[in-house]
Amino acid sequence: LAAVSHELRTPLNAILGFADILMTEVDGPLSTEACEEVEQIRGSGKHLLDLINDILEFSALESGQLKLTRSRVDLAAVAWEVVREAAGIVGARPVLVRIEGEAGVFARADQRRVRQVLTNLVGNAIKFTQRGEVVVDVGRDGRYARVSVRDTGPGISPQERAVIFEEYKQTKEERARRRGTGLGLAIARRLVLMHGGKIDVESEVGLGSTFKVLLPVWDDARDREKKA
């Protein structure tokens, strides 16, 4: 599966690259209709690339090939990066994306994977929130470093909450849109568990959702000693 996915990515990257070149109009101006059509190619290609990346990620997790590189991770700094990048996908909707909580909260984690998990959660929250806000909250919860993503979206039913972290499971809205592999949250859950952490969701239909991730907190004395 991983080998096939790699083969699929090669021509797809070429498609996306040439679509980007067309959008720059370096080879000549495009009509408004042509611009819209090229943008559709880019959008569909990017979506397909995301699906392939999910499959690659999941196959690496299944085979045990994915390894963590743990270090001292500043959760607030990672959150700022994710929010800054994700704010652009809000578009014209009246949705505020913001951060609250504590500074100086450090997790013993793989920074790239923490960012991946948070990007998934924030992206999902923005996707399903039509108005209101998406809030990333950083803090400490006992011996864990905590980062939560809270939204004012449609909420998730108890039946869907029970299976939302399982492979190939999607909410009713995702199924209606026919988007995604149903692997995003399953991958996030596996990555959090690999860290020795926890992930869960609290939600009520009509009142939004909160996804909470707990990661082992960085202990200066203990973790420096381990690295030494």
Buried (B, 14 or more C-beta within 10 A) or exposed (E): EBEEBEEBBEEBEEBBEEBEEBBEEEEEEBEEEEBEBBEEBBEEBEEBBBBBBBBBBBBBBEEEEBEEEBBBBBBBBBBBBBBEEBBEEBEEEEBBBEBEBEEEBBBBBBBEBBBBBBBBBBBBBBBBBEEBBBBBBBBBBEEBBBBBBBBBBBBBBEEBBEEBBEBEBBBEBBEEEEBBBBBBBBBBBBBBEBBEBBBBBBBEEEEBBBBBBBBBBBBEEEBEEEEE
